[in-house]
Amino acid sequence: QVQLVESGGGLVQPGGSLRLSCAASRSIFSIHTMGWYRQAPGKQREFVAAVTNVGMTNYADSVKGRFTISRDNAKTTVYLQMNSLKPEDTAVYYCNSARISGSSARGLYPWGQGTQVTVSS
């Protein structure tokens, strides 16, 4: 059964913005810190950002000051506002459970399809 569904990716120019969404099953969303991860071609999946169920956040150094993670508990949806995008942000973005510390790139649930973000002139 589908439990995590990412959307909102696309092709943008450097310096542009995108807003990603992750719809999660209520059973997952209600008990976990949620996070975003990304995987670029030829690279390992890496932690991007996390938000706890009370709104505490943490970000990878590479995206601090540019990305903002948030959650809507009523909609059981996690968002990632991505501003000042760079070509090196190009990757498939996934959501899953997370540790607020960002010490792991592994969530507890099966990965969804992800959403492709491409930053190019």
N, C-alpha and C positions, 0 to 999 in steps of 0.2 A: 504494500500500500504506500502511496505517496505521502510523505510526511514533511518534506522540505521542498519548497518550490521557489526558485530564484527567478527574477525578471528585472527588466529595466536596462540591460546592457545595450551597447550599440557602438557605432563608429563616431568619434568626435575628434576635433582638432586639438592640438596642444593648447593648454590654457582653458579648455572648455570644461563643462560640468555634466555629470550624470547623477541620477538618483536611483539606486538599486533597491529592490524590495525582496523580502524573504517571508513567504507565508508559511507558518509552522503549525503543525497539529497542536491543539490546545494542551494535550497531555505532555508534550515536550516543552512548549513555551512557558507553561505555568510553573515549572520547577527548576529551570536551568538558566544560568547565564548563557547568553547567545552571542555568537560572533560571526565575523566574516573572515574568509580565507581566500587566497588566490593562488593560481598555479600558471606560470608562464611556460612556454615551450622549452623543454630541456632543463627545467628547474623543478625543485621540490615544492610541494605545497607549503605556503607560508601563512602565518598568522597576520591578519590585518588590523582587526579591531574587535572589541568585546564590550558588551553592556550587561550589567546585572539586572535582576528583576526589580531593583529599586533605583536604577538609573545611573549607577556608577560606571564609568567608562575607562578604557585603556586602549592605546594605539601603538602600532609598530612605529619605530622611529622614522621609517621611510615615508609615512603618511601623516605624521603629526602636523597640525596646522593647516592641512588641506582637506582631510576627510572628517566627517562627523557621523557617528553611529547613534541611532536612537531606536526606541521600541514603542509600539502602541499596544498596550496590553489588551484592550478591548477587541482589537482586530487581530491579535496574535501575529503581528507582523513586525519584522525588524527592517530598518532602513539603513542605507549607507549613502550619505550625500558626499559626492566626490567633486571637489573643486580644484582648479589649477592643475588639471590633469597633464601628465607627462607621458611621453612614449614608453617609458619604463613601467608605467602602470598597466600596460597591455597584458591581459591575462584572462583566464576564466575565473570568475568569482563565485564562491560557494558560501553557504551559511551552514551552521551546525551549532551544537552546544560548544561551549568554550570555557576556559579558565580565565579569570579576569587578569591574571598575570601575563597571559600570552606566552607561557612557557612551552606550550604544545601546539602542534599543527594538526592534531587528531581530535575530531569530534566523536561523540558517543554513538551517533546514528549513521545509517547508510547515507552516503553523499547523494545529493540531488543531481540534476543535470547541469547545474551552474548556469551562469549567464556571461556571454563573451563581451569583454570591454576592449575595444581597439582604439588607441590614441595615435593618430597619424595625420600628417599634413596632406 
